[in-house]
Amino acid sequence: MKKNYFFVTAFLLATFTYSQNGIDSSVAEHKENKNRIWFITGINVAGYGSSLIILNNTWYKEFPKSSFHSFNDSKEWLQVDKIGHGWTAYNTGRISAGMWRWAGLSEKKAAWIGGLSGSAYLTVIEILDGHSAEWGWSWADMTANLFGSGLFISQELGWEEQRIQFKFSFHKKKYSEPMLEQRADDLFGEGRYERMLKDYNAQTYWLSANLRSFFPKSNIPAWLNVSVGYGADGMFGGFENIGKDDNGNIVFDRREIPRKREYYLAPDVDFTKIPTCSKFLRTVLFGLNAFKFPAPALMMDSKGKFKAYAIYF
């Protein structure tokens, strides 16, 4: 299973919260502050660098090295993991750009520097993958990374705001059979945090559009969004529902379980449109915009089944 990069976004969010609230902010907006620029530069170098070292020591060392190579994983996990790459690049760029704006950079400079930082970081990880015998350089991953960064940068340059936000939601999934629950434990881990990062059957990714931004003269509440989501279910292996031991013997075979794509429609909340005089709360709401607000939802899967949820996470 490929790695998940939620921790990078979480690190930048924590840093952004600190920089927005833990330091004097008397300098006027968009007037470059050298001390803040050096501080944010140091934080980015330390954060990205240390996370790469941690990844290398805790992940790549466990697997043999190889010469640089690529592999095609574009059909793995029904592309849910690829959309996760895009989400990581988008929100890493969004948070990083916020940090650079705090340092006094112009909106345009912050958009480019912050927006590209996510893809740059994930590109380094793809290079490490390319030298690992277990994986390889993935063009599908890179396409997803560039899509996430491009979604952020294009909106900043074109609209000077994020009218369409890239969000994530998760629910702890209970599997119907002990065998399937054991398989999920083996693949995705047992704890809730591990499942959140790894269980692609329980993740949903959303494009959430702020209605008032598109219809500024309307009476639509400024915080109201409408969102479309994508997820999948029935996956107990990357490409098919088969598990093999180290000798290549099949130890799990549930190919009769259909692997389904799922499409969602739901209302949402743009947390950044909620008015507050608190700088700390503004920062918290900014961070929360990476996640979909639980709400009623309609779902249609690739088998033609419809389902309504009173509340969907």
N, C-alpha and C positions, 0 to 999 in steps of 0.2 A: 504494500500500500504506500502511495506517495505521502510525503509529509504535508502538514497543514501549517499555514503561516499566520494564524490568528494572533499569536503572541507578539508578532512584529507590530501589528496595528495597536494592540493593547499597550505595548511599550510606548509608542509614539503618543497615544492618547494620554497616558499618565504624564508624560513629559510636557505635553501641551497644556494640560490642566495646571501643572506646577508653574510653567512659564507665564501663564495668563494670570495667576493668582498669587504666586509666591514671591514675585519680584515687583518692584515699583514700576508702574506703567504710566508715568507722567509724560513720557516722550510722545509728541504728536504722531498720529497715524501717518504712515508712509514717509516719515523722515527717518532715514536709515540711522540706526544706533549701533555703532561699532561693537560696543560691549555685548549687546544682545546678539548681534550677528556671530561674534566669536563663540558666545555661549551656545547658540543653536547649532553652529557648525560642530563644536565639540560633542554635543549631545548626539548628533546624527552619526558622527564618526564612531563614537564609543558604542552607541546602541547597535548600529548595523554591524560593526566589527565584532563586538562581543557575541552577538547572536550567531554570526557565522562560525565563530570559534566553538560555541556551544553546540551548534548543529554538527560540526565536523567531529567533535569529540563524542557526542552522544548518539550520533546516527551513522555517519559515513564510515567511521572506524570499524563498525560492526560488519561491514561488507567489503569484499575484495575490490581492489582498484582495477581499472582497465584503461586501454587507450581511448581517446575521445571518440564517441560514437553517438548516434541518434537512434531513437526508436519511436514507433507510431503508437501512441496511446490515446488517439483521438476518440476512440469508441469506448474507452474504459469508463465504468460507473455511469453510463448514459450521459456523459459530459457534465455531471453535477460537480465533479472536482474541478473541471475547467472553469465553470462559472465561479467557483470559489476563488480561483486564481484572479479572475477579473475583479471580484469583490475586494480582495486584499489589495490589489494595485490601486483601485479607485480610492478606498478609504485611507490607505497609507498616504497617497498623494494629497487627499483632502486634509488630513490632519497635519502633514508636513507643511503644506502651503499655509495653514493657519499659524503654524509656528513662525514661518518666515514673515508673514504679515505682521505678527507681533514684534518681530525684529525691525520692522520699519520698511521692508521692501514693498515696492509697488504691487498692485494686484497682478499685473502681467508677469513681473519677475517671479513673484511667489508662486503663481500658477505653473509656470514652466519648471522652476527648480523643484518645487514640492511635487508637482504632478509626475515628473519623470523619475523621481527618487524611488517610487515603488517598483516601477519596471526595471530600473537599474539594479536594485537589490535582488529582485527575483531572477534577473538575468545571471547574476553571479551564482545563484543557487542552481540554475539550469546548467551552468558550466560544471559545477561540482557533480551534478547528476550525470553529465556526459562522460565523466571519468569514473563513474561507479558501474561495476559489472551488473549490479542489480537493476539499474535503470538506464537512462541515457538522455541526451538532449532531446527535448520534446518541442517540436514546432507548434503543436496544439497549445501547450502551456504558454509559449511565447505570444501566440496570437491572442490568447485570453488576457495575458498581462497587459499587452499594448491596448487592447480594447478598454480595459478598466482605466488606464491612465488617460487614454484618449477621450473617454466619456467625461472625465473630470476637467481636463484642460480645455476641451472644445466649449464646454458650457461657461467656464470662467472667461474665456476670451470672447465668446459670442454674446452671452447674456449677463456676464459679471455676477452670476449667481448659479446655484445648482437647482435648476427647476426639476430635473429628473434625478432622483437619488438612488443609489445602489445599496440595497439593504439585505439583511440576513435574519432568518428566524429558525428556531430549533425546538423540537419537542422530544422528550424521552420516549422512545418507541418500545412497546412491549410486543414481543413476538409470540405467535400463537402456539408454538410447539417447543418443548424442552430442547430438541435437537437444534432448532433454529435459534433459540436464545443462546445456546452454547456456541454455535457458529458465530453469532454476533459478538459474544464475549471474546472469542478468539481473534476476530477481525478488527473489532472496533474498541475493545476494552470494556471494562465492567463499570467504571465510575462515570458519573454524569458528565464530568468535564471531558474525559476521553471520548465519550459517545458524541458530545457536541462537536468535537473536532473531527471525528473520524466516521461517524455513522451517516453515510450519504442517503440512507433511507429516511432519515429524520430531519434533514436539512432542507430549507426552502430559501431561494434567492429571489429578490424582488426588485423591479424597477418601479419606483414610486414617484408619481408626478404631482407637483403642487398645483392645484387648480387655479388658485388666485394669481399665481405668477403668469399663467397663460391668459387669464381673463381679469386683468387688473381693475376694470371698472365694475365688476360684478359684486354682489353681496355675499359671495361664497366666503366662509370663514377662512382667514389667512392660514390657519394651521391644517386645513383639510387636504389630504392627498387621496388619489386613487392609485392602486398598485396592481400590477400583474406579476405573478410569481411562477417559478419553475422548480419542480422537485422530481423525485422518482421513488419507486418502491419495488420490492421483490428482488433486491440485489444482494447476493451472498458470495460474490466474487467480482473481480474487476471486469471481466469480459463475459463470463458465464457462471452459473451457479454450481461450480465444481471446486472441490478442494483436494490438493494432493500433498503427500508427505515428501520428505527430503529425497526419497528414492523414486518419486514420480508416480507412486501408487495412489489411486483415487480413494480418498477417505471420506469424502462428502460429495454427494451427487443428488441435487434437487433441481434438475433441469426442467422439471414439470411446473415449477413455480414461475409464473409470468413476470418478466421484468418490464415495468410500466413507467412511462413518463407521466407527470402530473402537471396540470396548468391551473393557476389560481387567479381569482379576481377578488379584491377586497379593498375596503377603505383603509386609510392609514393616517398617521399624524406626522406633520413636519414639526419636530420639536424646536427647531430654530425659530419658528414663527410664534412661539409662545412668549409674550412680553414679560420681561423681568428686569429689575434694576440691579440685580446681583450679578457681578462679573463671574463669580464662581458658578452660579446656576446656569448662566449662559454657556459656560464651558461644558458643564455636565450635559446640558441639552444638546449641544453641538456633538458631543460624543455619542449620545443616545441615537442620533440620526443614522448611525450605521446599522441600526436594528429595527425590524418591523414591529409596529405596535400590535399586540394581540387584538383581533377584531373578527367579526363574522366574515365568512369567506365561502365562495363557490369554487368547486374543483371539478375538472373534467380530466380523465386520464386517457392514455393513448388507446385503450380498449373501448372507449366510448361510454364509460360509466361516469355519471354525474353524482356529486355529493355536496350537501350544504353543511357547514359547520357553524354552530352558534358562536364559538370562539375558536380561532385557529392560531396556534403558536408557530 
